[in-house]
Each structure stands twice: as structure tokens, then as C-alpha cells.
Amino acid sequence: MGDGHFANLDQLENLALDTKLSHRENMNAKVQNVGPITRIIFSGNVIKGPAHIAPCLEFVANSKEGFEVDQIPLLNEANKIKLAKRLVRGGLLKIAKNPV
């Protein structure tokens, strides 16, 4: 995909709570819970985490129009940023150029 994914990786260091994120083009995701693990599955990748973050991953999977990092539910600020970085690095999300 020539959609600026690698440029997004260069911007991860500056990702903050007010950073606007959106799904990369044609990127759909679904969340599965498997015992103590939850995972978000999307084209070319799977990202796993503990079951208690399932609502966070559901929020991301269902936020087709984009969101700010701070809108991720249930997590503290540091973990919202950590999860957002993982999902950008993994290829599901991109840093939005325009406000969501």
C-alpha cells in the first residue's frame, strides 16, 4: 500500500493524546476473544493483548470515521498512547492529516 505508512512510523515519537487516527484505506478489523487473550485481526496482521483490553480494541475496530487517541476507552493516558502506537506500527491505523 502506498498510503504513507512508513511516514507514519516516523511520526510515532510525536503521537499524543490529541493525535487524530483513522483506519488505513480498505482496512477492516475484527476482534476475537480467546480465553485470557484478545486480538484484533486485520489484513496482514494480528495484534494480541490481555482480555481486559477487548473494549478498547472493539472501539478501534468500529471507529471507521477516525478518533483521537484520548477517546480510546478504559485505559490510562500512557496505555492509550502505547496501544495507538502498536496499531499504527502494526498497519491498521494511520495518523490523520485532517481533523476527524
PEZIFEN-V295952 format. One record per pair of residues at least 6 apart in sequence whose ideal C-beta (glycine too) atoms are under 8 Angstrom apart, sorted by the first residue. I is the first residue (numbers start at 1). J is the second residue. D is the distance in whole Angstrom. If there is no record, write none. Layout:
I;J;D + I;J;D
This chain:
1;24;7 + 1;25;7 + 3;24;6 + 3;25;6 + 3;94;7 + 4;94;7 + 5;24;7 + 5;91;6 + 5;94;7 + 8;88;6 + 8;94;5 + 8;95;5 + 9;88;7 + 9;89;6 + 11;95;5 + 12;85;5 + 12;88;6 + 12;89;7 + 15;69;7 + 15;81;6 + 15;84;6 + 15;85;6 + 15;88;7 + 15;95;7 + 16;69;7 + 16;81;7 + 17;68;7 + 17;69;5 + 17;70;4 + 17;77;6 + 17;80;7 + 17;81;7 + 18;68;6 + 18;69;7 + 18;70;7 + 19;68;7 + 19;69;5 + 19;84;7 + 19;95;6 + 20;66;6 + 20;67;7 + 20;68;6 + 20;95;7 + 20;96;4 + 20;98;8 + 20;99;6 + 20;100;5 + 21;66;6 + 21;67;6 + 21;68;7 + 21;69;6 + 21;84;6 + 21;87;8 + 21;88;7 + 21;93;5 + 21;94;7 + 21;95;6 + 21;96;6 + 21;100;8 + 22;63;8 + 22;65;7 + 22;66;4 + 22;67;8 + 22;93;7 + 22;94;6 + 22;96;5 + 22;100;6 + 23;29;7 + 23;63;8 + 23;64;6 + 23;66;8 + 23;92;7 + 23;93;6 + 23;94;8 + 24;91;7 + 24;92;7 + 24;93;7 + 24;94;5 + 26;43;8 + 27;42;6 + 27;43;6 + 27;91;8 + 27;92;6 + 28;42;7 + 28;43;7 + 29;40;5 + 29;41;7 + 29;42;4 + 29;60;7 + 29;61;4 + 29;92;6 + 30;40;7 + 30;41;5 + 30;42;8 + 30;61;6 + 31;38;6 + 31;39;7 + 31;40;5 + 31;41;8 + 31;54;6 + 31;57;5 + 31;58;5 + 31;61;5 + 32;38;7 + 32;39;5 + 32;41;6 + 33;51;6 + 33;54;6 + 35;51;7 + 36;50;7 + 36;51;5 + 37;48;5 + 37;49;7 + 37;50;7 + 37;51;6 + 38;48;7 + 38;49;6 + 38;50;7 + 38;51;5 + 38;53;6 + 38;54;4 + 38;57;6 + 39;46;5 + 39;47;7 + 39;48;4 + 39;49;7 + 39;57;8 + 40;46;7 + 40;47;5 + 40;57;4 + 40;60;7 + 40;61;6 + 40;87;8 + 40;92;7 + 42;90;8 + 42;91;7 + 42;92;5 + 43;91;8 + 44;91;6 + 45;90;5 + 45;91;5 + 45;92;7 + 47;86;6 + 47;87;7 + 47;90;5 + 47;92;8 + 49;57;7 + 49;83;8 + 52;74;8 + 53;74;8 + 53;75;7 + 53;83;7 + 55;73;6 + 55;74;6 + 56;72;5 + 56;73;6 + 56;74;6 + 56;75;6 + 56;83;6 + 59;67;8 + 59;71;8 + 59;72;6 + 59;73;6 + 60;67;8 + 60;72;7 + 60;83;8 + 60;87;6 + 60;92;7 + 60;93;7 + 63;71;8 + 65;100;6 + 66;96;5 + 66;100;3 + 67;100;6 + 68;100;7 + 69;80;5 + 69;81;6 + 69;84;5 + 70;77;8 + 70;80;6 + 72;80;5 + 72;83;6 + 72;84;7 + 75;83;7 + 84;93;7 + 87;93;5 + 88;94;7 + 88;95;7
